[in-house]
Amino acid sequence: MAKSNKTGDRRKARIRRTVIARSNGRPRLSVFRSSKQIYAQVIDDQKGVTLVAASSLEKTLREGLKTGADVEAARKIGKELAERAIKAGVKQVVFDRGGYMYHGRVKALAEGAREGGLDF
């Protein structure tokens, strides 16, 4: 999967490979965080389609946030993503942390998604 010699790319590929192998047909909740924002999407890997997505850049979510780069914003994004996923008929997902440590904003997003009703 990863032909690059970069450590981060190898780590991301290793995690993705493990997540897909253990998904049992469940969609994947993928996280991307930048220094200023956080993004999450639920992806059906069998069809290659994004089912739902949420990010701290969306106008409706941005109004209630101080910044898109803190734990509070990540938790809100997780809850919003969970609500959208449940509306779309997705209740169980597998979590893909995308090479990031399960800590801070990534952990807050996962906890927010669990509070919103997603099971993983």
C-alpha positions in Angstrom: 0.0 0.0 0.0 2.7 2.5 0.9 5.6 2.7 -1.5 7.0 5.8 0.2 9.8 5.5 2.6 8.4 8.1 4.9 7.8 6.9 8.4 4.4 8.6 8.7 3.2 7.1 5.4 4.3 3.6 6.5 2.5 4.0 9.8 -0.6 5.2 8.2 -0.6 2.3 5.7 0.0 -0.2 8.5 -2.9 1.1 10.5 -5.2 1.3 7.5 -4.4 -2.3 6.5 -5.2 -3.5 10.0 -8.4 -1.5 10.2 -9.7 -2.8 6.9 -8.8 -6.4 7.7 -10.8 -6.2 10.9 -13.7 -4.2 9.7 -16.0 -7.2 8.7 -17.8 -5.0 6.2 -18.4 -2.1 8.6 -17.7 1.4 7.3 -14.5 3.2 8.4 -14.5 6.4 10.4 -11.4 8.2 9.2 -9.9 11.2 11.0 -7.6 13.9 9.6 -6.3 16.7 11.8 -4.4 19.8 10.7 -2.9 22.4 12.9 -6.0 24.6 12.6 -8.9 22.2 11.8 -10.2 18.6 12.2 -12.1 16.6 9.7 -13.9 13.2 9.9 -15.7 11.0 7.4 -17.4 7.7 7.3 -16.2 5.7 4.3 -17.6 2.5 2.8 -14.4 0.8 1.5 -16.3 -1.9 -0.5 -18.0 0.7 -2.7 -15.3 3.4 -2.4 -17.9 6.0 -1.3 -18.0 8.6 1.5 -21.3 8.1 3.4 -21.1 11.2 5.7 -18.6 13.8 6.6 -18.1 16.6 9.1 -15.4 19.2 9.7 -14.7 22.2 11.8 -14.8 24.4 8.6 -18.6 24.0 8.2 -20.4 27.2 8.8 -23.1 25.8 11.1 -20.5 24.2 13.3 -18.0 27.1 13.2 -20.3 29.5 14.8 -20.3 27.7 18.2 -16.6 27.1 18.2 -13.8 29.3 19.5 -11.3 27.5 17.2 -11.3 24.4 15.1 -8.1 23.2 16.7 -9.1 22.2 20.2 -10.6 19.3 22.1 -14.0 20.9 22.4 -14.3 21.4 18.6 -13.2 17.7 18.0 -15.9 16.5 20.4 -18.6 18.5 18.7 -17.5 17.3 15.3 -17.6 13.7 16.5 -21.2 14.2 17.8 -22.3 15.8 14.6 -20.8 13.1 12.5 -22.5 10.4 14.6 -25.9 12.1 14.2 -25.4 12.3 10.4 -24.2 8.7 10.3 -27.2 7.4 12.2 -29.5 9.4 9.9 -27.8 7.7 7.0 -28.4 4.3 8.6 -24.9 3.6 9.9 -24.6 2.5 13.5 -21.4 0.5 13.6 -18.1 1.7 12.3 -14.4 0.9 12.7 -12.2 3.7 13.8 -9.2 4.7 11.6 -7.0 7.2 13.5 -4.9 7.8 10.4 -1.5 7.5 11.9 -2.2 9.9 14.7 -1.8 8.9 18.3 -5.1 8.1 20.1 -4.8 11.2 22.3 -6.1 14.7 22.5 -8.2 15.8 19.6 -8.4 12.4 18.0 -9.5 10.8 21.2 -12.1 13.6 21.8 -13.5 13.1 18.3 -13.9 9.3 19.0 -15.5 10.0 22.4 -17.9 12.5 20.8 -18.9 10.0 18.1 -19.6 7.4 20.8 -21.7 9.9 22.8 -23.6 10.6 19.6 -24.5 6.9 19.2 -21.9 5.3 17.0 -20.7 1.9 18.1 -16.9 1.0 17.7 
